[in-house]
């Protein structure tokens, strides 16, 4: 081997060794973070075929499927069924001579067939339906609220029941096909399936939105919508609510009001409480109990002595604490009473490290965030609280969260996401928003239907 070839050979060996070392270092060092891009709401519509392409019954020339009724054109006498075994959506013509029955064996009309119900369909070879009978093994759960959906494992939790579902599950709001992530806890649904698999979800009662304005006097208090939904009052508050007439009760201290509003599907309703104004000079005494006691405190950017109660004007104030060997502490507090005590325990730096990196920690989400990167320019709300303009992020916490996106000139939309107790950041990319019709962009302002009476005037 001449010197040139020997030199090239040695250089190649060295480069290969360096690559191996680099790969070992990359895969063997550092902390692995989960980063999952989830569309969160894509609608996977099954492929559509003529019923004449369906499999033929072995014992005859008839065509047979068991499928979910996803569409019914009573004028043209055509129905669509999503076959539960193949996920193919078949178009099935029927006639006045088609034998149509409920799952209980009673004869029903074509117009009485229920969207989302499961039917055994038998057709002549010509394609015309011979019989459409409700499947006797079908179960249904009606008037269900607050379902939990785990898109990663394709699981639906309803009370104590765990149901499986396919990505092409039929989900309808009215006659519109929607995505499973579009169902939020405020919706009332009917779920149908066989055994432990859900094949359809029908939204019976949908949701709209309530936007709160003029709530300065109530910040830090609470608001209830209907009987079961309670929220902490924040600025720029947008709450998803069941459609229909809803009673709102809002209170902070001794200041309270009750109003009734009408919520329409997909629309924002503004409720204004600006008749309740805070006295400009009203103050409250805040007693701070801080650990460690030698921490340095700043309020609204100004260093203060908190050994004695501090008088602060009613409203929001930014608190900052720094101390050696402790993580910096920041919080926005709301002063809305004559006096109260605020207890703050700062976190030692060593405690932060063990919490975020210890794989045996009970809360593996600590120190991680959820990024929302699409649709850009939309305002993001998480469980009614304003987060920011997309792209933006919020702290990762275990549980089901309601994501609401708003943008001028576009329809407001909500999604339900399920965050599991796992380490790593999450990244969500939701579909682009639909432009609103001119009529849909009008947001009605609600006036009180009951008299509002003023009695007297809390990231790492």
N, C-alpha and C positions, 0 to 999 in steps of 0.2 A: 504494500500500500504506500503510494507516494505521500509526501508531506501535506499536500493540499487536501487529498481525500481523507487523510488521517485527521487533519484539523477540522474538516466539515463533520466527520463522524463524531468526534469528541464534543463539538459544539452542540450537535443534535442531542446527544446524551445528556449534557448539562441542562439544556432547555427543558427536556422531558422531566428530569428530576426536579427542577424548580417548579414546574406545573403541578407535579404530584404533591410537593410540599405545600404549595399555595392552596390546593384543593383540600388537603387535610386540615390546614389551619382554618379555612373558611367554614368547613362543616363541623369542626371539633370545638370551636371557641365561640364565645359570645352567647347571648340569650336569644332564643328563638321567639319571634313574635308572630302571632297569627294575624294574617291580613286577608280578609275575605271580601271580594267584590261580589255583592249580591244585587241582582236587579230588583229583588224585593217584591215585584208586582207584575212581572210579565205574564200575559195571558197566552197560554199555549193551547190554541184552538186545534182540535183533532182534525186530521184530513177528512174531507167530505167525499163520499162516494154514493153512487146509486145503489139501491138495495139489490139490484140485479147482480152486483159484484160480491154480495154476501155469500157465505158458505151454504151449500145445499144440504138439506136434511138427508141423512144416510138412508132412511127408509122410504123416501119419496123425492119428488122433484121440487119440493117446497123449500123456500129460503127462510132461515130462522136466525134470529139474534135475540139477545136479552140486553136491553139498553135503557139509558136515561133519556126521557123526553126533554129535549133542549129547545124545541121550537115547534109551533103548531100554527099553520096558516089555514084557518077554518074556511076562508073564501075559496082558496085553490085546492083545499083538501090534500095538503101535504104536511107531513110531520118529519122532524129530524130526531133520530135516536142515536146516542153515543153508546156503542157496543162496549159493555164492561169488560169483555175478555180481550178485545183488540184495540180499544180506544179509537176506533174508526167511527166517524159520524155518518150515518146512512140517511139518505132522503127516502121517505116511504110515502107513496101516494095511497090514499084510502078512499073508500066510496061509501055510499049509503048502505051497501050490503056487507060492509066489514063488521065482524063480530067484535064489539068493544066492551070490555068488562073491567070492573074494579078488581082489586086483589081479593076482595071478599066474594067474588063471583056474581055480583049484580050487574045487570046491563046498564051502560051509561052512554051518553052521547059523546061525539068527538070533541065537542066544546067543553065537556066536563073532565077531559083528561088533564092531569095536573103536571105543570112543568116541574121537573126535578124528580118525578116519580119514575120507578123502574118498571118496565113492561117487557113481557115475552111477546115478541112480534113474529108472526108467521105470514109469509107472502107467497102468492102464486109465482110461478117462474116468470110470468109477465111483469112482475114487480108490484102489482096491486096487493095491498094488505088483505089477507084472508081473516086474520084475527089479531087483536091487540088486547092482551090480558095483563092486568096488574100482577107483578111477580109476588107470589104468596110468601116468599122468604124475606121480602123487604120489611125493614123496620124504619120508623121515623121518630125523630125527636123534635117536638114543636116548642115554640116560644122560648128559644135558647138565647141567653145573653152571655156576654163576657167569655166567649170561647178563647182558648189559647192555641195558637198555631205555631209549630216548629217547622219552618220550611226546610231546614237542613236534614231533618230526619223524616220528613213527610208524616207528621203526627199531629192529630187534633186532640186536645184535652177538653172534655166536657164534664165538669164535675169530677167524679171518680172514674170516668171512662176514658180509655186511651184508644183512639181510632186511627187507623192507617188511611192514607189517601194517595191517589195517583196524581201526578202533575197535571193531567188533563181532566181533573175533576170538573164537573159542570157546576158553575157558580153563577147565579142569575140575580140581578136586581131589576125587578120588572121583567122586561124581555131583553135587557142588556146583559151580555156576557161580561163578567168582571173577574179580577184576580183575587185569589184567596187573601192576599195581603191587604186588600182594600176593605176587608171586614174588620171593624174595630169593636171594642167592647160595648159601645152604646147601641150597636145594631141588634135587632131581634131576628133570629133566623130559624129555618127548619132544615134539619139534616136528615138525609135518607141514605141507607146503605144495606149491605148484606153481610152477615157475620160481623167481623170487627173492622170492615172496610167501609168508609164513607164514599159514596159515589156522586152525591150532589148536595149543594147548599143553596137554599133560596132565602134571600134577604126579604123578610116580610115588612119590617120597619127599619127604614134607612136613617141616615144622620145628616144634619146640617151643622151650622156653626154659630156661636154667640161671641161677638167681640165686645169687650168691656171698655168703656171710656169714662173719664172723669172719676177714677177710683182712688185718687190720692188720699182721701180721708180713710180709705179702707185697706191700704197696703199693709200686709202683715196679718190681716184678719183672715176671714174665711168666707166662701160663698158656696151655697148648695144649689144644685139644679135638680128639681124633682125630689125624690125621696132618698136616693142612694148615692148621688155623685157630689162629693165635697172637694173643694180645691182651696189652696192658699192663694190669697189675692196678690197678684203681681202687676207691674206695669206692662202695657202692651199685651194684655191677656186675651187669648183666643181659645175657646173651649169647643170641642166637638160635642154635640148634643143630639139625642133622639129627636126625630121630627115630631111636630105637633105642639100643642100648648104646654109650656113649661113654666113652672113657678120658680122664681129666683129669690133667694134670701141671702143678703150680704150683711156682714157685721164685723166691726172692729171696736172692741171695748163696748161702750154704751151707744155707739152710733150704728144704726141698722136701718135697712130698707127692704121692702118686699115688692117685687114687680112680676108681672106675668107677660110672657112673650110668646110669639108663634114662630117656630123654627120650621123652615122649608128645606126640602132635600137639596143638598149641595150648595145652599145659599148662606151668606153671612147675614146675621141679624145684629144690629148695633144696639146695645143697651147702655144708656148714659146715666151716670150718677153725679154729674158735675154740680147738681144743686147742693151737694154736701161739700162745703169748703172748710179747710183747716184755718183756724186763726193764725195769721202770719207771725204773731209774737208768742204763741203758745209753746212752752218748753216742758221737758220731762227730765227728771234726775235719773241718771244711769249709774248704778253701783257695779263696778267691775271687780270680779274676783279672778285673778290671773295666776296660772302656774306655768313657769316659775315666776315668783313675785318680782324679780329684777328685770323682767322683760321691758323693753322700751316700746311705748305705744304712740301711734300717730292716728289722729282722727281728721279725715278730710285733708290729709297732707301736712297737718300741724302737730308737732310733738306735744303731748299733754301729760299732766301728773294725775294718775288715776287712784292715788291713795285716798282721795275723798270723792264723793259722788260728783259726777260731771253733768252740768246742765247743757242739754242739747235741744235745739228746736225740733218740733215735730217734723217727721219725714225721714228720708234715707240718709245714712252716714256711712262712710267707708272707714273700716277699722284695719290697722296694720300693726303687727307685733313682731319684733325681732329680738333674739336672744342667742348667746353663744351655745353651740351644740344642739340647737333646736331648729326645726324647719320654720321658715317664715310663715306667719299666719295672716290671712286676709279674709275679711268678711264684710258684707254690707248688712247693717242692722237697720231696723225701722223703729223709730220712736213714735209711739202713738198713745202713750199713757203718762200720767203725772210722775210715776217712778216705777222702775223695775230693776232687777238684778241680772247681770250678764256674766255667766261663768265660762271661762275659756281655759282649756288645758292644751298647751302647745305640745307638739309631737317631737320626741327626740329623733335626731337624724338616724341613729342606728335602728330605731323602730321602723322607720320608713323603708329602709333597705330590706330588713327581714320580711316585711309585709309584702313588698312587691316582687321579691325574687324567690321566696320560699314556696316550692311547689306544693307543700302540704297545707298551706294557708287555707282556712275555710272559705275566704272570699278571694278567689283568684283574679277577679276583675280589677282589684285595686291598682291604681297607677296607670291604667290603660284608658283609651278613649275610643269613641265611635265617630268616625269621619263621615260626613255626608258631602259628596262631591258633585252630584247632579240631582235636580236641574239647577244650573248655576243662575244666580240672581234671585232665587226664590227666598222668601223669609221662612225660616225653620222654627217650628214650635215642637217641643217634646212634652207630652202630657200637659198641654195648655200653656207652658212657660216659653217665652220667646228666647231663642238661643242666638240667632244671628242670620246673616245672609249667606246662603250656600255659595262656595264651599265653606263649611265651618264644622265645629266638632263639639261634643259634649262628653262628660265623664261616663265611662262604661259602668253600668250597674245591672245586676241580675234582675230579670223580670220581663214582662211584656210592656212595651212602650207604644204609645200612640204618636206617630209622626204626622204632623200637619204642615203642608206647604202652601204658601200664598204668594201671589204675584199679580201686580196690577195688569188687568186685561186678560187674565187667565182664570180658569175655574179652580177654586180651592179644592185640595184633595188631601185625604188622610190615608195612612197605611199603618198596619199593626206589625211590629217586629218583636221577635222573641230573642232575648240575650241570655245565653247560658253562662254558667259559672266556669269560664275558661280564661286562661291568660291570653294576652295579645290584643292588639288593636283590631277594630272592625271598620271596614269601609263599605258604605252603601251608595249605590248609584241608582236612583229612581228614574222612571221614564220621564220624558219631557211632558210638560203640562199642556193641557188643551186650551186653546183660545176660547174665551167666553163669548157668547152671543151678546148683542147689545142689550137685550132684555135681561140677560142673566147677570150683567155687571152691576145692575142697580142693587144697592144694599139698603134695605129699609131700616130706618131708625125707629126703635120701639119707644113708645111713651108709657108711663106707668098706667096700669089698669087698676091698681090698688093704691091708695094714698100712701106716700112715703113720709114717715114722720121721724125727725131726729129728736131723740130724748136728751142726750148730752153728748155735748161734745167733749224674720230671723232668716274655686277650683283649688283645689288644694293651693 
